[in-house]
Amino acid sequence: MSKKKIVLYQPQQVDASIGPPASGDMLPLEMLTIGAFPDREGYQVVIVDGSLYTPEEAHRRVVEACEGALLYATTGILGYMVTDGFACSTKVKARHPRLPMVIGGWFASVRPELQLATGLYDAVVLGQGELAFRELVEAIAAGASLETIPGLALWRDQQVLRTEKRAVVGWDKVLNCAWHLIDIEPYRARQAQSDSHKHILRMPTPPAIGARKPYFGITYFSSYGCPEPCTFCCSPIVTDRRWKAMPAERMLDDLAALQERWGFDTVRFHDANFGVMQKRTKEFAEGLLARGLKFWWNAFIETHSILSYKSEVLDAMAQSGLYVAEIGAEAGTNEMMKKIGKPIKDDDNIAAAVEMDKRGVCASVTYIIGYPGEQADSMIATIDQCRRLHVAAPLARPTVWPYRPIPGTVMWDQAISLGYQPPRSLPEWGSIGEYHLEETWPGKIPPEVALRRKLYQHYVTLSYGLARGKVGFWEKRAESRLRDNNWSLGVLEARAFEVYNRIERKLFPRPELSRSWVDPGHKTGTGGNSASRSSKAMTNTTAG
Ligand code: B12
């Protein structure tokens, strides 16, 4: 007799009612990995990826699929996924009140009580999920108790009961993603749209393909966890600073098979920290070259990894198709970096970006300002390092975002003790918006710092040619301001440019331009406050 059905829902990444859809390269990796064991063991695994549909249609499909199912499971990270996951689960519960329901993923792992108190879920899976889910499926199929399964949070007597802690396991214990569970065509079709460069969370087109041309990419993940102790990140608490990675050969085999089947142009690694082990990165890059595998790839890699790698490994990475290195630069002073815990000092971030730049790789570098207790001079120093990085590495795209408190982090407790008022309900959590756009914790960035950040964005957007789609007088002047660290006429110039740009657009109409790097379009959820609106208004002066 065939085994029963398991319905997995990947909530929507972005609130599609506010603009373009999510980039079509983002596959439902969480569901593809936790679905692999049950799929192999004969269960019928149905994945619904919310990002492919309107919310109503996605939820309708899930509710329908749950007819006669054994189990429903979903996931979510802080942001709109939390809102949409909650909405879908609520509908499933209403229609199938006796169906076992579970949730896992980052947000549920750090706030299990919020999920369990809704009464929707029988269990929250904490942290790494493949083995826990496998055991959970077997227990539910057998009608057995969940209390003996390690790594769960259960709701007992109106409070959270945590089962025994589950150790993080290596890839020898985990299967490859069950790729056949999804139909790749809708992902391909969305990316083939001529305006796909405007889709939310889209990575830039590899330069060799041509600016803003549609390309077909997939996401992939090849490691779990991260060894860094960063105090703003919840990974140290969720993954115990363990880092387990898929061996390079296995990754190469899997990607080679996938490329033969799907024929993609890019692979976007959704590893928290791809480059922890130089040996693995070397084997991967050299393996791509030796096998003649051709695709462009991008990954999160740390400044100190880049600086400790041998130069021939960096060369091989670039030659094998690395085109964007995503670097968490975090802060521009040694003092702040010490509080964060990353082994980065002085101008290491700049040196790492230059290493990428000279190999033709774009360093996408993110800085944060407004950490709990951070003073204005430290924030200005960060913006200044960002500026200097831009000047030293012209291919790089460094940006500065306001700090956002994330639960399950060391800095979360500091933020709370400094008066941060967190959202209370699940829908509120999901709607607190985007750090790219909004200050989640308003009032922590002094006006003079906010102004400097806006001027930086203004000049840099111009200097990339993003505002008018060309490089002329305004663009060259902006670049020279950045090079000379000269802000004295900034506000005046921004206003003058706004007027000039308006007139120019009237006289010579041009299509709206994509601003994918310094982009207020990267909004994934609803929400907003006056701070965000003013920040948006400023960015729009350069938006064209
Ligand atoms: C890639 C990535 C992104 C990508 C894609 C995310 C996605 N999954 O769709 C993008 C760029 C879109 C992104 C955006 C954001 N991200 Co992000 N992101 C990551 C990153 C680097 C890797 C996550 C990932 O996809 N891994 C691959 C998947 C397969 O692994 P996984 O999610 O870990 O899944 C495993 C377990 O969690 C578990 N599991 C997961 N789901 C389920 C479900 C069930 C039922 C079960 C049993 C198990 C299970 O099993 C899986 C296998 O072991 C992590 C950093 C990190 N340390 O991992 C941050 C991270 C997840 N992001 C984070 C944040 C805060 C954000 C943003 C909110 C940032 C912001 N704007 O403020 C946005 C939110 C956007 C949104 N969709 O709402 C936080 C999450 C915090 C939280 N408490 O939820 C993390 C942990 C980083 C951090 N700073 O702490 N992110």
Residues whose N, C-alpha, C, O or C-beta is under 5 A from the ligand:
A	BS01	B12	Q13 L29 E30 T33 I34 A73 T74 T75 G76 I77 L78 G79 Y80 M81 V102 I103 G104 G105 W106 F107 V110 V125 G127 Q128 G129 E130 F133 L201 F221 F232 C233 C234 S235 H270 D271 A272 I406 P407 E434 Y435 T524
